Amino acid sequence: MVSVAKGIKRNMQKKGMMQKAVAERAGFTEQQLCDMLAGRKVIRAEYMPAISKALGVQISEIYDAGRDGDS
């Protein structure tokens, strides 16, 4: 199973990026991104291009990093 939130968090950690920076680059408020990562707001497919661009990764890298058992 893939957790998109987990993949976003892992990519943020790998790149040393803070939620605020990722949120601003993706066009969200910090609270909106926080809610998405905490499961309080759905991470819609249409958000993925902006989030991946903000992280500087391909969308597939987010999904790969969010797979169960991936370290």
PyRosetta script that sets phi, psi and omega in degrees:
from pyrosetta import init, pose_from_sequence

init()
pose = pose_from_sequence("MVSVAKGIKRNMQKKGMMQKAVAERAGFTEQQLCDMLAGRKVIRAEYMPAISKALGVQISEIYDAGRDGDS")
pose.set_psi(1, 144.2)
pose.set_omega(1, -178.3)
pose.set_phi(2, -106.9)
pose.set_psi(2, 129.4)
pose.set_omega(2, 172.5)
pose.set_phi(3, -106.6)
pose.set_psi(3, 109.7)
pose.set_omega(3, -179.2)
pose.set_phi(4, -62.6)
pose.set_psi(4, -40.9)
pose.set_omega(4, 179.5)
pose.set_phi(5, -60.0)
pose.set_psi(5, -42.4)
pose.set_omega(5, 179.3)
pose.set_phi(6, -63.2)
pose.set_psi(6, -40.0)
pose.set_omega(6, 178.5)
pose.set_phi(7, -64.8)
pose.set_psi(7, -39.3)
pose.set_omega(7, 177.5)
pose.set_phi(8, -64.9)
pose.set_psi(8, -47.1)
pose.set_omega(8, -179.7)
pose.set_phi(9, -60.1)
pose.set_psi(9, -43.5)
pose.set_omega(9, -179.2)
pose.set_phi(10, -64.5)
pose.set_psi(10, -39.9)
pose.set_omega(10, 178.2)
pose.set_phi(11, -68.6)
pose.set_psi(11, -37.7)
pose.set_omega(11, 176.4)
pose.set_phi(12, -61.8)
pose.set_psi(12, -45.2)
pose.set_omega(12, -179.3)
pose.set_phi(13, -64.1)
pose.set_psi(13, -43.7)
pose.set_omega(13, -178.9)
pose.set_phi(14, -61.2)
pose.set_psi(14, -35.1)
pose.set_omega(14, -177.9)
pose.set_phi(15, -95.0)
pose.set_psi(15, -2.0)
pose.set_omega(15, 179.5)
pose.set_phi(16, 67.8)
pose.set_psi(16, 34.0)
pose.set_omega(16, -177.5)
pose.set_phi(17, -99.5)
pose.set_psi(17, 144.2)
pose.set_omega(17, 177.5)
pose.set_phi(18, -91.5)
pose.set_psi(18, 153.7)
pose.set_omega(18, 179.9)
pose.set_phi(19, -55.2)
pose.set_psi(19, -41.9)
pose.set_omega(19, -177.4)
pose.set_phi(20, -59.0)
pose.set_psi(20, -44.8)
pose.set_omega(20, -178.6)
pose.set_phi(21, -65.4)
pose.set_psi(21, -44.3)
pose.set_omega(21, 179.7)
pose.set_phi(22, -64.0)
pose.set_psi(22, -44.9)
pose.set_omega(22, -179.6)
pose.set_phi(23, -59.2)
pose.set_psi(23, -49.2)
pose.set_omega(23, -178.2)
pose.set_phi(24, -62.1)
pose.set_psi(24, -43.5)
pose.set_omega(24, -179.8)
pose.set_phi(25, -65.9)
pose.set_psi(25, -30.8)
pose.set_omega(25, -178.0)
pose.set_phi(26, -89.1)
pose.set_psi(26, -6.8)
pose.set_omega(26, 178.5)
pose.set_phi(27, 88.1)
pose.set_psi(27, 22.8)
pose.set_omega(27, 178.0)
pose.set_phi(28, -115.6)
pose.set_psi(28, 163.5)
pose.set_omega(28, 169.2)
pose.set_phi(29, -80.9)
pose.set_psi(29, 162.5)
pose.set_omega(29, 177.9)
pose.set_phi(30, -61.2)
pose.set_psi(30, -38.1)
pose.set_omega(30, -179.7)
pose.set_phi(31, -65.2)
pose.set_psi(31, -40.4)
pose.set_omega(31, 178.3)
pose.set_phi(32, -61.0)
pose.set_psi(32, -46.3)
pose.set_omega(32, 179.7)
pose.set_phi(33, -65.1)
pose.set_psi(33, -41.5)
pose.set_omega(33, 178.2)
pose.set_phi(34, -58.7)
pose.set_psi(34, -43.9)
pose.set_omega(34, 179.1)
pose.set_phi(35, -63.5)
pose.set_psi(35, -38.2)
pose.set_omega(35, 177.8)
pose.set_phi(36, -64.7)
pose.set_psi(36, -45.6)
pose.set_omega(36, -176.7)
pose.set_phi(37, -70.3)
pose.set_psi(37, -24.2)
pose.set_omega(37, 179.4)
pose.set_phi(38, -92.1)
pose.set_psi(38, -3.3)
pose.set_omega(38, 178.9)
pose.set_phi(39, 84.9)
pose.set_psi(39, 9.8)
pose.set_omega(39, 178.6)
pose.set_phi(40, -86.9)
pose.set_psi(40, -14.7)
pose.set_omega(40, 178.9)
pose.set_phi(41, -136.2)
pose.set_psi(41, 137.7)
pose.set_omega(41, -178.9)
pose.set_phi(42, -70.3)
pose.set_psi(42, 135.6)
pose.set_omega(42, 173.9)
pose.set_phi(43, -89.0)
pose.set_psi(43, 100.1)
pose.set_omega(43, -175.5)
pose.set_phi(44, -78.1)
pose.set_psi(44, 150.6)
pose.set_omega(44, -179.2)
pose.set_phi(45, -56.4)
pose.set_psi(45, -34.5)
pose.set_omega(45, -178.2)
pose.set_phi(46, -68.9)
pose.set_psi(46, -16.3)
pose.set_omega(46, 177.4)
pose.set_phi(47, -81.6)
pose.set_psi(47, -20.7)
pose.set_omega(47, -170.9)
pose.set_phi(48, -61.3)
pose.set_psi(48, -41.1)
pose.set_omega(48, 178.3)
pose.set_phi(49, -59.4)
pose.set_psi(49, -42.0)
pose.set_omega(49, -179.3)
pose.set_phi(50, -67.9)
pose.set_psi(50, -40.7)
pose.set_omega(50, -179.9)
pose.set_phi(51, -66.6)
pose.set_psi(51, -44.1)
pose.set_omega(51, -179.6)
pose.set_phi(52, -65.5)
pose.set_psi(52, -38.0)
pose.set_omega(52, 177.6)
pose.set_phi(53, -64.6)
pose.set_psi(53, -42.4)
pose.set_omega(53, 179.4)
pose.set_phi(54, -61.8)
pose.set_psi(54, -35.7)
pose.set_omega(54, 179.5)
pose.set_phi(55, -82.2)
pose.set_psi(55, -17.1)
pose.set_omega(55, -177.6)
pose.set_phi(56, 75.0)
pose.set_psi(56, 32.3)
pose.set_omega(56, 180.0)
pose.set_phi(57, -132.5)
pose.set_psi(57, 166.3)
pose.set_omega(57, 173.3)
pose.set_phi(58, -78.1)
pose.set_psi(58, 153.0)
pose.set_omega(58, 178.1)
pose.set_phi(59, -56.5)
pose.set_psi(59, -39.2)
pose.set_omega(59, -179.3)
pose.set_phi(60, -60.2)
pose.set_psi(60, -30.6)
pose.set_omega(60, 178.9)
pose.set_phi(61, -67.8)
pose.set_psi(61, -31.5)
pose.set_omega(61, 176.8)
pose.set_phi(62, -67.9)
pose.set_psi(62, -46.1)
pose.set_omega(62, 179.8)
pose.set_phi(63, -65.2)
pose.set_psi(63, -41.1)
pose.set_omega(63, 179.4)
pose.set_phi(64, -61.9)
pose.set_psi(64, -41.8)
pose.set_omega(64, -178.6)
pose.set_phi(65, -71.3)
pose.set_psi(65, -18.8)
pose.set_omega(65, -178.4)
pose.set_phi(66, -95.3)
pose.set_psi(66, 3.1)
pose.set_omega(66, -180.0)
pose.set_phi(67, -71.7)
pose.set_psi(67, 140.5)
pose.set_omega(67, 176.0)
pose.set_phi(68, -59.0)
pose.set_psi(68, 138.7)
pose.set_omega(68, 177.5)
pose.set_phi(69, 85.2)
pose.set_psi(69, -7.2)
pose.set_omega(69, 178.1)
pose.set_phi(70, -79.8)
pose.set_psi(70, 136.6)
pose.set_omega(70, 179.4)
pose.set_phi(71, -122.8)
pose.dump_pdb("model.pdb")
